[in-house]
Amino acid sequence: MADKDEEVMPRKPMLVLGAGGFVGSAVAKAFAAVEAEEGWEVTGTLRAGQSKPKWVSHVAETSEQKLSEAIARSSVIVLDLVSEPALSEQVLQLLATSSSEEEKVVIGVSTIMTWARTSLPVEEEEADKGLTEDEYKRRRPHVNFSDQHTLEKLLVRSKTDITRTAVICAGLLYGGAEDLFHPLFKKAWQNESLPLLSLSGEGGNILPTIHIEDLCSVILKVADGEGPPYIVAVDQAEGQTLKQVTEAIAKQLGNGQVTQPSKEEIELDADVDYFNLNLKITPVSVDAMGIEWVSQSGFAKNAAKVVAEFRKARGLEPLKLLMLGPLAGIGGSLEGEVAAAIAKEYKVAHLTAAYLIAEATSEQSELSDKVRAAKAADKANTGVLPDELMAQLLRRKLNSAVCTNQGWVLDGYPQTLPQLKLIAPEKADDEEEEAAAEEEEGEEAPKPPADLTPESVLVVNLTADRIKARVQAMSQQQVEATGMTAEQLTKRMTAYAATSAPEGPHNPLLHKAMKELESLELDTDADPLETMLARARLYLGKPRNYGPTEAEVLAKAERLAAVAAEEGAKAKQLEDAQLQEEMAAREVMRAADGVRIADRVQHEKALLEARSAPLRAYLMSEVIPTLTEGLIEVTKVRPEDPVDFLAEWIFKNNPVLD
């Protein structure tokens, strides 16, 4: 237990702009990892949507007040002049008006693009010498990096008695999860040909580069007081060209193919300015600092190591799964169903002995000739090749780009420890130490062979009765294709139980490199296929890839559009049907209303007639006869005033008065 009176040294505060970006995050991580007596407490700014890295202790808001407070309490401030130019200038303005009397170190990380148009004096060009940082006052920037050029000048001039400033002009950055070179790495990992983004078409332009960790080492040295006010931070890759870098990525990570896009396509690339830089510059201060280099000889010569970093940082380690079981590798078997489902979900190659043999026989090569000869010698048509030949086929396939990048599922082969040793020989401890020692800088290293040892093993358990039932259910075509006759089934079950089963003496899990590996056993008698796949997902973890490719995204969009169109058509049909039903219902209601109206009119007419009958009878008996006679008299006499005549006549001849 620590002594209560022991003094705990406070950590030194520092501020990093853009701590969620490629440069800012790496710088923050480097300072937080310093194992000194005090150490560093990192405060960083973040852009909207960025997550706080775990090595950043506090997040500073970018309002003037909050930023001023963060500046005031920081003894070291690191500015990202490329990704955060506006915020960097704001910090310089706040420093200029600050009344703080505490000493500070302000470091601005810029880009070698501020030297892009700097020319050599004629005499130096003839001597084939490069530029040095001592000539920084006559540097000329690329037109798109004039803001960074201005910020460099402002930072150098911001030096005071209590504020030490330094500009670190970094070469093109690489390493870790990658940033500038990430699109090329992604294309290579997806086994696509890499474009040579050279406007000249040759790719002979010189690219000054530096590994992100080496840049952080330089920044730490400057924070400790080393170096001049202006430092060019590049590695010692003399004459490293765009073509060399592109070919190194293609060779170490991709299919080795480099293509030349059209000039129009290159000009559309977001980073075309970087890739067409042509600058030979020699580091001076960095060499004198004595940093512990990660990649001193440059990108191209350390491409294998850089690719390994990229895989680890991006979580793109290949899936390497071995499927074991008495019927593993047999088409139509449950093991095959599980293996195929996993390979599809994780987007890796599903490899069986039958697939490898068929692939080899369709080619023309020396190895293919050996396979055809071995098949011809297989008089019993067992489909089995000598283990040495199968090992050659498998090693060739597993070392292909698609398998080294995405991974593989070995379905049923190898089944035994001797077979596995032919594919992935066991190494002695001293051999492993020698292999590690060989990973030193120097000439460009060849692509290292892939580690062909499985990292995961699924064992499908099947009872004898279940196996027989599945084989009996196979069609005659499947039996002929697999050679799985009753005799072959018996031999296979006996061999598996004697050698490959978990308790057998030749179980592949006894391989030295797999001694710590735990397999997952799937019980097919107790669990349905979906349950086995769900457990396999938990055992294997999440898919190790970028997710869907552009082609897959496009295909999915087309499928969704087709589904949407189909659903739209169905909805239109349903709407039309409903409209027809509504119209028919309206017609029925209209007809019913017409009948009701006609009935009501008839009823009212009948009612009116019934009510008017007494009146008509009265008129016919009491009024009409007299009125008719009077009208007859009017026609006979034709008086001048017929109405008055008729009135007098009726009055005189009224039968009631009579």
Sequence and secondary structure as in RCSB ss.txt:
>XXXX:A:sequence
MADKDEEVMPRKPMLVLGAGGFVGSAVAKAFAAVEAEEGWEVTGTLRAGQSKPKWVSHVAETSEQKLSEAIARSS
VIVLDLVSEPALSEQVLQLLATSSSEEEKVVIGVSTIMTWARTSLPVEEEEADKGLTEDEYKRRRPHVNFSDQHT
LEKLLVRSKTDITRTAVICAGLLYGGAEDLFHPLFKKAWQNESLPLLSLSGEGGNILPTIHIEDLCSVILKVADG
EGPPYIVAVDQAEGQTLKQVTEAIAKQLGNGQVTQPSKEEIELDADVDYFNLNLKITPVSVDAMGIEWVSQSGFA
KNAAKVVAEFRKARGLEPLKLLMLGPLAGIGGSLEGEVAAAIAKEYKVAHLTAAYLIAEATSEQSELSDKVRAAK
AADKANTGVLPDELMAQLLRRKLNSAVCTNQGWVLDGYPQTLPQLKLIAPEKADDEEEEAAAEEEEGEEAPKPPA
DLTPESVLVVNLTADRIKARVQAMSQQQVEATGMTAEQLTKRMTAYAATSAPEGPHNPLLHKAMKELESLELDTD
ADPLETMLARARLYLGKPRNYGPTEAEVLAKAERLAAVAAEEGAKAKQLEDAQLQEEMAAREVMRAADGVRIADR
VQHEKALLEARSAPLRAYLMSEVIPTLTEGLIEVTKVRPEDPVDFLAEWIFKNNPVLD
>XXXX:A:secstr
   TT      EEEEETTTTSHHHHHHHHHHHT  SSS EEEEE   TT    TT  EE   SHHHHHHHHHT S
EEEEETTT HHHHHHHHHHHHT    S EEEEEEEEGGGGTT    HHHHHTT  EEGGGGGG    GGGHHHHH
HHHHHHHT  SSEEEEEEEE EEE TT STTHHHHHHHHTT  EE   TTSS   B  EEEHHHHHHHHHHHHTT
 S SEEEE    TT BHHHHHHHHHHHTS S EE   HHHHHTSTTHHHHT    EE SHHHHHT   SSTT TG
GGHHHHHHHHHHHHT   EEEEEESTTTT TTSHHHHHHHHHHHHHT EEE HHHHHHHHHTS SHHHHHHHHHH
HH TT      HHHHHHHHHHHHTSHHHHHTEEEEES   SHHHHHHHS    HHHHHHHHHT  SSS       
  S SEEEEEE  HHHHHHHHHTS HHHHHHHT  HHHHHHHHHHIIIIISTTSTT GGGSGGGTT   EEEETT
TS HHHHHHHHHHHH S  S SS HHHHHHHHHHHHHHHHHHHHHHHHHHHHHHHHHHHHHHHHHHHHHHHHHHH
HHHHHHHHHHHHHHHHHHIIIIIHHHHHHHHHHHHHH  SSHHHHHHHHHHHT TTT 
